[in-house]
């Protein structure tokens, strides 16, 4: 995994676990746990595609950028499918699922500290 992603992933994981614990006190731990799962899937997909894009960019910069754009589209579709599954098929309450996911993504801000470009 890219070393610059280690800290944000740990922060996002801790934030997600904290959110699951908070919602567990309200009896909604399963919904928050599913939101945590969706957040982790997003982070893992992001780290995988960054690694792949960096490797490809060594030979062809445009191909590396194309991988990042395609990754954004694929992650958007993946997240939409996961949210529909969680909210419609599994019947989780929307608030813990969405709030846990959104607050976990705030941890990604720590990845941007001191960077001029997204791929730094």
C-alpha positions, 0 to 999 in steps of 0.5 A: 500500500502507498505509505502516504495512505497509511495514516488516513486509512488508520484515521478513517478506521478509528473514526468508523469504529467510533461511529459504530460505538456511538450508534451501538449505544442507540441500538443501530450498530448493524447500520453503522457497521454497514456504513463502516464496511462501505467506507472501508471498501471505498478506501481499499478501492482508492488505495488499489487504484492509486497504486495501479495508477502510479505504476502505470504512470511511470511508463505513460502519464496519460494512462495513469490519469485514465486509471484514476478517472475510471476508478472514480466512475467505478467507485461511484457505481460501487458505492451506489450499489452498496448503499442501495443494497444496505438501505433497500435489501438489508433494510438498515436505517439510513442515518447510521449508514450514511453518517458513518460513511460520510464522517469516515471520508472526512479522514481523507482530509488528513491525506491532503495535508502538505500536498500540492497535487492529489498524486503526491 
